[in-house]
Amino acid sequence: MKGHTKIYMDYFSYDVSDFIGCEMCGTKAVDIHHIEARGMGGTKKNDTIENLMALCRKCHLEYGDKSQHMDMLKTKHLTNLTQ
């Protein structure tokens, strides 16, 4: 398991057998996405829960790694963290 995936799962107390919903649409998430990806000028800090969000493949392709959607992803993820 990748380190950032473990951080996400530990934060939300998920087990590998749990259903993890996409934070955008609610279907099954398959990726833990870096909202600010290092390759796109994002943070050089260690992985933090504030920068990690679960996404299904469709939402990852549609919204992930696209600067025009970054603010929307951050806002949605912050809402999910505070619920």
N, C-alpha and C positions, 0 to 999 in steps of 0.2 A: 504494500500500500504506500502510495506517495505521501510524503510528509504533510503537504497541504491538505490532502484528503483526510488524514488522521486528525489534523487540527480541527477541521470542520466537523467531523463525526464526533469527536470528543466534546466539543463545545455544546452540541445539541444532544449529546448522550445517545447517539445512534450506534447501532450494532450493524455489522455487515449484512445481516439478514433483514434489516428494517427497510420499509418503503421510505425513500427520500424523495419528496416532491420538488419539482422545479419551482424555484422562487418566483418565476414569471407567470407560468400557466397552470401549475399544479400537477401536470403529468409526471411520470417517473423521470427523475433526474439521472443522467448518466455521466455528467461531468461536474467537477468542482472547478469553477471558473475564477481566474484572477481578474477582478474588475479592472485594476490598473496593472496591466501586464508589463513585466520588465522589458520585453522586446519592443514595446510601444511607448517607451519613455516613462514607464511607471516606476514605482518605488523600488529602491534597492534594499529596503529593510527585509527582515525575515517575514515569512508568511504570517498574516494576522487575520483573525476572523472578520474584521471589518472589510478586508479586501477579497474575501472568498465567498462565492455564492454558488449554490447548486442550480444547474440548468439542464434541461432536456436537450437532446441533440438539435432539435428544430430551433429553440430559442438561442442556443449557443451559436449556431450558424447565423441566425438573424440579427442578434444583438451583440454578441461577444466580439471583442477586439475591434470595435467600430467606435471611433471617438465621438460620433454624433449621438450615441446611445449611453455613454458613460455616466452622465448625470442621472439619467433615468434609472440605470442599474444601481447606482449608489443610493438613490432615494428609496427604491423598492427594497433593497437589502437592509438599509437602516431601519425601515419600518418593520421588516421581519425580525430583526435583532431585538427590537424593543417591545415586541408583542409577548 
